[in-house]
Each structure stands twice: as structure tokens, then as C-alpha cells.
């Protein structure tokens, strides 16, 4: 059977991965409550995934630099199968928490996927390749939760069919990686220095000029968006006066806009303007759009604001990931992307707590904070310069 091109192969790998993960999103909170969790414990069950991802992502990324991306993707894909099966058969809270932790370890492979995409794309095509990953995320999160909700309904409210469906996607991903994903060259075939030693190497890499700046921008922007993601359903109920299904459609619309933009438009824009200019424009449009979310009623104003947010997100994510891959030391690209994913996990752990707390002071408050936070990456972006087409020593070039 003919192998797909490497960029297409890693796109499909991430798509299958996110579909498997996304299936269980609609059920997690309700399942935790049914198994006896309440209050902060429900939050802990939900956060278990991000906590495990935060702890494991830098090490898995660094491990992929030493042993190859494909090996790490194979092992984590197998973990995803086991995690999904455990969720489907979870009859008590301990098993459910264990399944979430195992899924978080599996989900820590996203940094490895980004590093793989950097391996197989030349610098001038990097943003377009990263846009394909963003498109895979968008499609996975659009299709996964509705499918999961349907599986729970068909399964009579029990998690078995949902778990089997999630495991099925994860198994397809495992087989696909095994058969069709070629390995990339090992970046640093040296003996492991242990977990702490490997993390110290990554820490040293973060001193590379420009890396800390880019990672700070990534964290603050994701932290800002977590205010929207964690309070939008409340806003739909209290302010827009629309039901959960309608609110879900708005988020699906944002994801669809971002996915299409990253897959079809980003390559042309990057070729003409470069990643740095696109980042600046993205943050300029996102800041006021976030502030106006509570004041854009259904439907035309709300969809117009969602369109702006989708386009801004579609510009920012692949551009920033491309710049990260071009600035990072070549032997530590996986570790750097692991740190990026760990920072995203922290944003998803802390952001919802702060966002929901601020929401109690007023529905507009978390969105005002999000807009204010977005000024930080916008300001930092003014210090960026376009990297050269030919990567300098210590930075990744064409593979």
C-alpha cells in the first residue's frame, strides 16, 4: 500500500488522536458526578488529563529527540487505547481518574507531533505544515464531542460504547503510525541523562535567544482563551439565552473557521507577509474581539465576533509554532515543543478556575481580563524579527 506523504501522515495521526480524545469530552463531568465526585473533586477529575500532560510532555518531547518520534508516538498511541478502554469499563472513581491520567500521558505526545512536523518541512513551508496540524485539531474537536454525545445516548447513558468508540479511534491511530508513519532522523543519539538530566537540557535550550519570548506569548494567549472556553456555556445560558446545543454550534463554528483558515489560507499569507506580521495582526484582532464577546448577542453579531476569533486563532497558532521550530536548537526541538504543550496544560488547569471565579463578579469580567492579557503577546510580538530562510547554526533547517 502506498504511503502518504509525511506531512499528510502526521496530519492524520493527530486527527485520529484528537478524535479519540474528543469523544469523551461531553461525558467526563457527568460521569464523575455519577460515580460520586462533587465540587472540587469533579474539577480534579477533569484536570487530571492536563496535569499528566504537563508533567510528561517535556520529557516525552526530549525522549523523541533521542530515540525517534515514531517510537514515542507508537507507545503513547497504545496508552490511548488502554485509557479509552479503562474509561469505558470504569465502575468507580479511582478507575476513571486512572484512565484520565493515562490519557494525559498519551496526550503529552502532541509536542512530539509538532516536532515531527518540523522535521519533515522546510523552514519556508513550516507555517503551512503547522497549519495542517491546527486543522487536524479543529476537525477532531468539531467531530469528536458530538460523536461522543451520540454514543452515550445510544449506549443508554453508560460509558461502555463511548469507551469502545474512543479506543477504536486510538487503535486506528496506533495501526496507522505503525504502518504508514516513517521515522525521522534521531537528533541526538546519546545516552539518557535521566528524567531530571533531560529536563535540565531542555531548560538550557530555553535560553536560546527568542525562545523564552515565544513561549511566554504562547502561554499568555492560551491562558486568555481559557477564560472564554471555560465560561462560554454559562454566557450562553445567562446572557445569550440560548441552549447548550446552540452554544456548542457557536464553538464548532469557531473551530471550523480556524481549521479552514489554517489549512487553506495560511500558506498564502505566510508566503506574502511572514509569520511575525501574521502574529501581530492576530493579536491585534483577538484582543477587542474577546472583550466584546459578552456584548455580541445572537445571531449576526455573535457569529461575526466568532468569525474574527476563528481567523485570529487560525493566524496565531501555526505562525507561532513555526517560529518556535525555527528558533529551537536542532537537537532539542522535541523537548521545546514538549515545554510548549506543558505550558498549554498549565493554562488549561489554572485558567478555568480563575475564569469561573471572575464570572461570578460579572459575565463580562473574564472576557475583559482575556482582552487585557492578549495585550501582552501583542506587545512582545513587536520585538520579534523574521528568522532567515536558511536556519542558523543550532536551529532546525530543512530536513
C-alpha positions as a printed NumPy array, in Angstrom:
array([[  0.   ,   0.   ,   0.   ],
       [  1.322,   3.419,  -0.956],
       [  2.434,   5.519,   1.989],
       [  1.029,   9.052,   2.313],
       [  3.422,  11.988,   2.309],
       [  4.968,  12.584,   5.774],
       [  3.102,  15.879,   6.284],
       [ -0.203,  14.182,   5.419],
       [  0.669,  11.196,   7.6  ],
       [  1.281,  13.269,  10.737],
       [ -1.88 ,  15.299,   9.981],
       [ -3.923,  12.07 ,  10.003],
       [ -2.124,  10.837,  13.12 ],
       [ -3.105,  13.951,  15.066],
       [ -6.647,  13.835,  13.671],
       [ -7.192,  10.248,  14.866],
       [ -5.6  ,  11.133,  18.206],
       [ -7.859,  14.146,  18.788],
       [-10.961,  12.254,  17.668],
       [-10.223,   9.588,  20.279],
       [ -9.709,  12.234,  22.973],
       [-12.633,  14.417,  21.918],
       [-15.213,  11.647,  22.122],
       [-15.188,  11.614,  25.927],
       [-15.322,  15.403,  26.456],
       [-19.14 ,  15.668,  26.774],
       [-19.281,  12.823,  29.307],
       [-16.427,  13.469,  31.741],
       [-18.128,  15.864,  34.165],
       [-21.428,  13.969,  34.26 ],
       [-19.649,  10.615,  34.611],
       [-17.557,  11.896,  37.538],
       [-20.693,  13.12 ,  39.331],
       [-22.461,   9.809,  38.72 ],
       [-19.515,   7.96 ,  40.276],
       [-19.7  ,  10.066,  43.445],
       [-17.48 ,  13.079,  42.797],
       [-18.666,  16.556,  43.707],
       [-17.351,  20.081,  43.796],
       [-13.575,  20.299,  43.646],
       [-13.272,  16.559,  43.02 ],
       [-15.105,  16.936,  39.707],
       [-12.641,  19.649,  38.778],
       [ -9.751,  17.388,  39.743],
       [-11.069,  14.553,  37.568],
       [-11.35 ,  16.93 ,  34.619],
       [ -7.902,  18.426,  35.311],
       [ -6.207,  15.007,  35.691],
       [ -5.617,  14.876,  31.932],
       [ -3.904,  18.279,  31.832],
       [ -1.886,  17.542,  34.983],
       [ -0.457,  14.348,  33.457],
       [  0.19 ,  16.145,  30.183],
       [  2.009,  18.949,  31.993],
       [  4.252,  16.5  ,  33.859],
       [  5.079,  14.282,  30.877],
       [  5.135,  16.473,  27.763],
       [  8.661,  17.95 ,  28.166],
       [ 10.199,  14.542,  28.852],
       [  8.397,  12.773,  26.009],
       [  9.447,  15.517,  23.631],
       [ 13.027,  15.225,  24.771],
       [ 12.849,  11.424,  24.567],
       [ 11.731,  11.693,  20.94 ],
       [ 14.869,  13.746,  20.196],
       [ 16.971,  10.799,  21.345],
       [ 15.079,   7.683,  20.235],
       [ 12.985,   8.998,  17.342],
       [  9.497,  10.455,  17.091],
       [  7.817,   7.299,  15.748],
       [  8.703,   5.134,  18.761],
       [  7.229,   7.663,  21.189],
       [  4.093,   8.063,  19.082],
       [  3.624,   4.276,  18.962],
       [  3.88 ,   3.85 ,  22.736],
       [  1.621,   6.799,  23.535],
       [ -0.952,   5.633,  20.97 ],
       [ -1.043,   2.279,  22.777],
       [ -1.561,   4.144,  26.074],
       [ -4.521,   5.957,  24.494],
       [ -6.149,   2.616,  23.601],
       [ -5.756,   1.37 ,  27.182],
       [ -7.01 ,   4.664,  28.641],
       [-10.144,   4.601,  26.487],
       [-10.922,   1.   ,  27.442],
       [-10.421,   1.817,  31.123],
       [-12.839,   4.746,  30.778],
       [-15.443,   2.56 ,  29.077],
       [-15.288,  -0.017,  31.87 ],
       [-14.871,   2.458,  34.757],
       [-17.206,   1.4  ,  37.529],
       [-15.673,   3.57 ,  40.235],
       [-13.995,   6.942,  40.547],
       [-10.47 ,   5.562,  41.023],
       [-10.546,   3.738,  37.674],
       [-11.913,   6.829,  35.962],
       [ -9.176,   9.068,  37.396],
       [ -6.593,   6.472,  36.365],
       [ -7.957,   6.466,  32.821],
       [ -7.759,  10.267,  32.692],
       [ -4.155,  10.254,  33.928],
       [ -3.166,   7.594,  31.39 ],
       [ -4.901,   9.551,  28.631],
       [ -2.982,  12.658,  29.732],
       [  0.308,  10.773,  29.38 ],
       [ -0.798,   9.695,  25.908],
       [ -1.872,  13.248,  25.076],
       [  1.57 ,  14.516,  26.026],
       [  2.664,  13.265,  22.591],
       [  1.308,  16.4  ,  20.905],
       [  4.662,  18.1  ,  21.298],
       [  6.228,  15.09 ,  19.563],
       [  3.769,  15.502,  16.665],
       [  4.717,  19.159,  16.305],
       [  8.406,  18.234,  16.375],
       [  7.761,  15.576,  13.713],
       [  6.098,  18.17 ,  11.504],
       [  9.133,  20.426,  11.963],
       [ 11.375,  17.51 ,  10.933],
       [  9.592,  16.916,   7.628],
       [  9.03 ,  20.511,   6.484],
       [ 11.474,  23.145,   5.25 ],
       [ 11.551,  26.497,   7.111],
       [  9.766,  28.367,   4.333],
       [  6.919,  25.805,   4.436],
       [  6.847,  25.385,   8.208],
       [  3.852,  27.609,   8.996],
       [  1.761,  25.896,   6.31 ],
       [  2.686,  22.496,   7.78 ],
       [  1.838,  23.673,  11.305],
       [ -1.441,  24.978,   9.912],
       [ -2.309,  21.438,   8.841],
       [ -1.852,  20.305,  12.448],
       [ -4.131,  23.127,  13.56 ],
       [ -6.662,  21.96 ,  11.009],
       [ -6.437,  18.418,  12.417],
       [ -7.108,  19.802,  15.902],
       [-10.089,  21.784,  14.694],
       [-11.643,  18.87 ,  12.839],
       [-11.024,  16.496,  15.754],
       [-12.639,  18.804,  18.291],
       [-15.569,  19.519,  15.962],
       [-16.353,  15.886,  15.19 ],
       [-15.285,  14.189,  18.442],
       [-17.638,  15.679,  21.099],
       [-20.87 ,  15.41 ,  19.041],
       [-19.999,  11.807,  18.165],
       [-19.256,  11.072,  21.813],
       [-22.563,  12.578,  22.94 ],
       [-24.367,  10.4  ,  20.374],
       [-22.537,   7.267,  21.58 ],
       [-23.57 ,   7.984,  25.181],
       [-27.171,   8.411,  24.036],
       [-27.122,   5.168,  22.033],
       [-25.411,   3.419,  24.951],
       [-28.247,   4.298,  27.32 ],
       [-26.174,   6.769,  29.307],
       [-23.455,   4.23 ,  30.119],
       [-19.81 ,   4.782,  29.121],
       [-19.095,   1.379,  27.541],
       [-19.961,   2.244,  23.936],
       [-18.249,   5.612,  24.305],
       [-15.067,   3.995,  25.615],
       [-15.073,   1.406,  22.854],
       [-15.523,   4.123,  20.236],
       [-12.66 ,   6.153,  21.673],
       [-10.49 ,   3.037,  21.85 ],
       [-11.384,   2.279,  18.228],
       [-10.077,   5.636,  17.021],
       [ -6.966,   5.236,  19.176],
       [ -6.384,   1.746,  17.753],
       [ -6.742,   3.055,  14.195],
       [ -4.161,   5.681,  15.08 ],
       [ -1.801,   3.064,  16.502],
       [ -2.056,   0.898,  13.373],
       [ -1.677,   3.932,  11.13 ],
       [  1.515,   5.069,  12.909],
       [  2.869,   1.509,  12.733],
       [  2.177,   1.073,   9.012],
       [  2.428,   4.496,   7.453],
       [  4.418,   6.947,   9.584],
       [  8.114,   6.807,   8.683],
       [ 10.615,   7.689,  11.354],
       [ 12.679,  10.847,  11.163],
       [ 16.42 ,  11.058,  11.889],
       [ 17.377,  10.873,  15.549],
       [ 18.516,  14.332,  16.525],
       [ 20.821,  13.416,  19.401],
       [ 21.559,   9.68 ,  19.688],
       [ 23.161,   9.939,  23.101],
       [ 22.619,   8.003,  26.296],
       [ 19.82 ,   9.246,  28.503],
       [ 20.823,  11.525,  31.37 ],
       [ 17.736,  10.521,  33.329],
       [ 14.495,  12.449,  33.637],
       [ 15.987,  15.368,  35.561],
       [ 19.038,  15.499,  33.326],
       [ 16.918,  15.594,  30.185],
       [ 14.746,  18.337,  31.621],
       [ 17.86 ,  20.329,  32.503],
       [ 18.926,  20.073,  28.852],
       [ 15.576,  21.498,  27.822],
       [ 15.993,  24.27 ,  30.389],
       [ 19.337,  25.154,  28.82 ],
       [ 17.71 ,  25.227,  25.385],
       [ 15.159,  27.759,  26.599],
       [ 17.992,  30.272,  26.985],
       [ 18.273,  30.371,  23.194],
       [ 17.504,  33.967,  22.132],
       [ 13.852,  34.349,  21.218],
       [ 12.593,  31.034,  22.62 ],
       [ 11.529,  32.365,  26.002],
       [  9.731,  35.232,  24.3  ],
       [  7.755,  32.903,  22.016],
       [  6.821,  30.505,  24.827],
       [  5.64 ,  33.4  ,  27.012],
       [  3.445,  34.635,  24.18 ],
       [  2.018,  31.138,  23.715],
       [  1.229,  30.7  ,  27.415],
       [ -0.415,  34.095,  27.93 ],
       [ -2.545,  33.778,  24.776],
       [ -3.718,  30.297,  25.775],
       [ -4.396,  31.468,  29.317],
       [ -6.516,  34.301,  27.901],
       [ -8.515,  31.935,  25.703],
       [ -9.12 ,  29.551,  28.602],
       [-11.319,  32.286,  30.131],
       [-13.608,  32.018,  27.108],
       [-13.551,  28.237,  26.801],
       [-14.417,  27.662,  30.455],
       [-17.252,  30.22 ,  30.761],
       [-18.845,  30.321,  27.308],
       [-21.619,  27.844,  28.124],
       [-22.519,  29.918,  31.184],
       [-22.557,  33.02 ,  29.   ],
       [-24.858,  31.268,  26.531],
       [-27.316,  30.435,  29.318],
       [-27.191,  33.696,  31.292],
       [-26.603,  36.369,  28.636],
       [-27.402,  34.999,  25.169],
       [-30.383,  32.955,  26.427],
       [-29.554,  30.042,  24.12 ],
       [-29.38 ,  26.336,  24.989],
       [-26.314,  24.088,  25.213],
       [-26.733,  22.716,  21.709],
       [-26.833,  26.188,  20.187],
       [-23.814,  27.251,  22.234],
       [-21.962,  24.154,  21.029],
       [-22.706,  25.123,  17.44 ],
       [-21.045,  28.508,  18.015],
       [-17.865,  26.828,  19.271],
       [-17.983,  24.377,  16.355],
       [-18.272,  27.373,  14.037],
       [-15.168,  28.986,  15.581],
       [-13.271,  25.699,  15.221],
       [-14.394,  25.302,  11.611],
       [-13.282,  28.832,  10.703],
       [ -9.879,  28.287,  12.349],
       [ -9.438,  24.87 ,  10.714],
       [-10.289,  26.072,   7.213],
       [ -8.147,  29.178,   7.644],
       [ -5.129,  27.192,   8.807],
       [ -5.467,  24.581,   6.113],
       [ -6.272,  26.779,   3.109],
       [ -5.328,  30.397,   3.768],
       [ -2.236,  30.364,   5.997],
       [  0.184,  29.055,   3.309],
       [ -0.622,  32.013,   1.037],
       [ -0.476,  34.606,   3.806],
       [  2.83 ,  33.354,   5.204],
       [  4.407,  33.363,   1.757],
       [  3.424,  37.002,   1.338],
       [  3.728,  38.503,   4.832],
       [  5.764,  36.111,   7.018],
       [  4.947,  34.605,  10.419],
       [  5.859,  37.617,  12.551],
       [  3.497,  40.022,  10.784],
       [  0.685,  37.49 ,  10.955],
       [  1.225,  37.07 ,  14.696],
       [  0.974,  40.816,  15.243],
       [ -2.24 ,  41.063,  13.233],
       [ -3.698,  38.018,  15.019],
       [ -3.23 ,  39.531,  18.463],
       [ -4.497,  42.938,  17.316],
       [ -7.834,  41.456,  16.206],
       [ -8.193,  38.976,  19.062],
       [ -7.926,  41.446,  21.947],
       [-11.017,  43.564,  21.127],
       [-12.906,  40.519,  19.859],
       [-12.512,  38.818,  23.245],
       [-13.612,  41.945,  25.126],
       [-16.761,  42.231,  23.005],
       [-17.903,  38.593,  23.364],
       [-20.412,  39.297,  26.213],
       [-21.879,  42.21 ,  24.227],
       [-22.5  ,  40.434,  20.888],
       [-25.994,  38.918,  21.042],
       [-27.211,  36.15 ,  18.737],
       [-27.055,  35.776,  15.913],
       [-25.37 ,  38.051,  13.415],
       [-23.187,  39.993,  15.919],
       [-22.249,  36.77 ,  17.725],
       [-21.274,  34.934,  14.534],
       [-19.322,  37.962,  13.283],
       [-17.316,  38.06 ,  16.52 ],
       [-16.784,  34.299,  16.377],
       [-15.505,  34.681,  12.806],
       [-12.898,  37.206,  13.958],
       [-11.794,  34.941,  16.81 ],
       [-11.522,  31.946,  14.47 ],
       [ -9.44 ,  33.876,  11.949],
       [ -7.202,  35.333,  14.666],
       [ -6.614,  31.917,  16.207],
       [ -6.014,  30.448,  12.763],
       [ -3.287,  33.014,  12.129],
       [ -1.605,  32.875,  15.531],
       [ -1.17 ,  29.167,  16.282],
       [  0.675,  27.922,  13.152],
       [  2.746,  31.102,  12.904],
       [  3.986,  30.827,  16.481],
       [  4.659,  27.081,  16.224],
       [  6.609,  27.65 ,  13.004],
       [  8.756,  30.313,  14.664],
       [  9.391,  28.026,  17.649],
       [ 10.615,  25.223,  15.407],
       [ 12.936,  27.563,  13.504],
       [ 14.491,  29.109,  16.612],
       [ 14.898,  25.96 ,  18.755],
       [ 18.266,  24.121,  18.771],
       [ 18.019,  21.289,  16.255],
       [ 18.802,  18.521,  18.764],
       [ 16.147,  19.723,  21.215],
       [ 13.144,  20.543,  19.036],
       [ 11.056,  17.779,  20.627],
       [ 11.885,  18.951,  24.127],
       [ 10.992,  22.55 ,  23.292],
       [  7.631,  21.555,  21.827],
       [  7.084,  19.431,  24.921],
       [  7.564,  22.543,  27.053],
       [  5.093,  24.37 ,  24.815],
       [  2.466,  21.684,  25.416],
       [  3.199,  21.712,  29.152],
       [  2.582,  25.461,  29.246],
       [ -0.687,  24.901,  27.4  ],
       [ -1.643,  22.323,  30.032],
       [ -0.947,  24.804,  32.857],
       [ -3.166,  27.364,  31.114],
       [ -5.963,  24.785,  30.895],
       [ -5.572,  23.888,  34.587],
       [ -5.41 ,  27.374,  36.112],
       [ -7.385,  29.357,  33.535],
       [-10.804,  27.741,  34.086],
       [-10.537,  28.212,  37.864],
       [ -9.802,  31.924,  37.505],
       [-12.295,  32.406,  34.674],
       [-15.212,  30.882,  36.568],
       [-14.312,  32.803,  39.726],
       [-14.276,  36.087,  37.8  ],
       [-17.551,  35.198,  36.082],
       [-19.288,  35.417,  39.449],
       [-18.296,  39.101,  39.588],
       [-19.951,  39.668,  36.212],
       [-20.204,  37.798,  32.898],
       [-18.045,  40.428,  31.177],
       [-15.164,  40.267,  33.688],
       [-13.278,  37.137,  32.451],
       [-13.533,  38.443,  28.881],
       [-12.164,  41.841,  29.858],
       [ -9.247,  40.074,  31.543],
       [ -8.721,  37.915,  28.441],
       [ -8.567,  41.009,  26.223],
       [ -6.154,  42.682,  28.628],
       [ -3.944,  39.593,  28.722],
       [ -3.839,  39.491,  24.924],
       [ -2.04 ,  42.84 ,  25.007],
       [  0.976,  41.015,  26.484],
       [  1.742,  38.782,  23.452],
       [  0.874,  41.709,  21.163],
       [  3.498,  43.855,  22.914],
       [  6.09 ,  41.068,  22.95 ],
       [  5.486,  40.386,  19.247],
       [  6.875,  43.832,  18.442],
       [ 10.304,  42.518,  19.48 ],
       [ 10.243,  39.605,  17.024],
       [ 12.081,  39.517,  13.724],
       [ 11.551,  37.118,  10.845],
       [ 14.14 ,  34.288,  11.049],
       [ 16.3  ,  33.76 ,   7.949],
       [ 15.187,  31.282,   5.289],
       [ 18.311,  29.253,   5.919],
       [ 18.381,  28.234,   9.547],
       [ 21.4  ,  29.426,  11.54 ],
       [ 23.618,  27.042,  13.455],
       [ 21.717,  25.432,  16.302],
       [ 18.325,  25.998,  14.706],
       [ 16.413,  23.478,  12.625],
       [ 16.742,  23.759,   8.878],
       [ 15.243,  21.73 ,   6.06 ],
       [ 15.059,  18.02 ,   6.85 ]])
